[in-house]
Amino acid sequence: MIAADGIRSALRGQLFPGHPGLRRTGRMDLRGMLSRPAGLTTDLLANQLVDRRTGAMFGLFPVGEDRLYWFTDSVLHGAPPGAEEARREMLTLMADWHPLVTELIEATPPADIHVDPITRLAGPLPSFAVGRIALLGDAAHAMPPDLGQGASQAFEDAAALTRHLAGARPADAARRLLRYDAERRPAANRMMRAASRQSRLTSQTGAAAWLRDALLRAVPSRLATRRLAALWRA
């Protein structure tokens, strides 16, 4: 059995009853899509803005030729609000940002906005495979979205499972799934830890945020590229 039942996997809890489960990061994402406004030209496309004062973030990316995807990331106080209230909160929080930010948020109907209190696994699982059962994707390694690796890691899981189960007979399944676990768990858990570090780094405010930005600007671009490439290859 392949359990790909997402971040709130019921099967994960049955397989590992002693695991602490999920933990909220204290942040909230809004995600919205809308038609690209006519005549829109901006250098914000495929970019992210971060506010040192609040640690809030806004990102904007094209989807095909005529659609836009945007997201916000901000501190979550208490229970997550509904889409309409969350949109109002973001419009207030980002009122003095680039004018396009609030224009796009305001132009997106609440029905097209997804509110997501960011949640991750409280700690790595001891295994991605138990007997003839394997976990895949967020069921195995739910992580913050700061590195954009959630879906990518699930694809890598699926590719590894396909390789290890190719030609397997029923009696081979448990042994083959252990090979899958040995290949994917170390790499996925490294990415999960890296995403958590990135989440903490991005959400810094005040003097810590200023120091972060100063240090990042001091890193030569070629070195930064090599470090990122090493992370993706890990």
Long-range contacts (C-beta under 8 A, 24 or more apart in sequence): 1-132, 1-133, 1-134, 2-133, 2-134, 2-136, 2-161, 3-133, 3-134, 3-135, 3-136, 3-139, 4-135, 4-136, 4-137, 4-139, 4-154, 5-139, 6-137, 6-138, 6-139, 7-119, 7-138, 7-139, 7-142, 9-135, 9-138, 9-139, 11-133, 11-135, 11-139, 12-125, 12-135, 12-139, 12-140, 15-130, 15-133, 15-135, 16-125, 16-126, 19-122, 19-123, 19-125, 19-126, 20-122, 20-123, 21-121, 21-122, 22-119, 22-120, 22-121, 22-122, 22-142, 23-119, 23-120, 23-121, 23-122, 24-76, 24-117, 24-118, 24-119, 25-118, 25-119, 25-120, 25-144, 25-196, 25-199, 26-75, 26-76, 26-118, 27-73, 27-74, 27-75, 27-76, 27-117, 27-118, 27-144, 27-199, 27-203, 28-73, 28-74, 28-75, 28-76, 28-80, 28-86, 28-115, 28-116, 28-117, 28-118, 29-71, 29-72, 29-73, 29-115, 29-116, 29-118, 29-145, 30-71, 30-72, 30-83, 30-86, 30-87, 30-90, 30-105, 30-113, 30-114, 30-115, 30-116, 31-69, 31-70, 31-71, 31-113, 31-114, 31-116, 32-69, 32-70, 32-71, 32-104, 32-105, 32-108, 32-112, 32-113, 32-114, 33-63, 33-67, 33-68, 33-69, 33-70, 33-108, 33-112, 34-67, 34-68, 34-70, 34-104, 34-107, 34-108, 34-112, 35-66, 35-67, 35-68, 36-62, 36-65, 36-66, 36-67, 36-68, 37-103, 37-107, 42-100, 44-98, 44-100, 44-101, 49-97, 49-98, 49-101, 50-202, 50-209, 51-94, 51-97, 52-204, 52-205, 52-206, 52-209, 52-210, 52-213, 53-205, 53-206, 54-93, 54-205, 55-202, 55-203, 55-204, 55-205, 55-209, 56-93, 56-94, 57-202, 58-94, 58-97, 58-101, 60-100, 60-104, 68-104, 70-104, 70-105, 70-108, 72-105, 73-118, 73-202, 73-203, 75-203, 76-117, 76-118, 80-115, 80-116, 80-117, 81-115, 82-110, 82-115, 83-110, 83-111, 83-113, 83-114, 83-115, 84-110, 86-113, 86-115, 87-113, 118-144, 118-145, 118-199, 120-144, 120-192, 120-195, 120-196, 121-192, 124-185, 124-189, 124-192, 125-185, 127-181, 127-185, 128-157, 128-180, 128-181, 128-184, 128-185, 128-188, 129-174, 129-177, 129-178, 129-180, 129-181, 131-174, 131-177, 132-173, 132-174, 132-177, 133-177, 134-161, 134-177, 134-180, 134-181, 136-161, 140-184, 140-185, 140-188, 141-188, 141-189, 141-191, 141-192, 142-192, 143-191, 143-192, 143-195, 143-196, 144-195, 144-196, 144-198, 144-199, 145-195, 146-195, 146-198, 146-199, 146-202, 147-191, 147-194, 147-195, 147-198, 147-231, 149-191, 149-195, 153-188, 153-191, 156-184, 156-187, 156-188, 157-184, 157-188, 160-184, 187-234, 190-234, 191-231, 191-234, 194-231
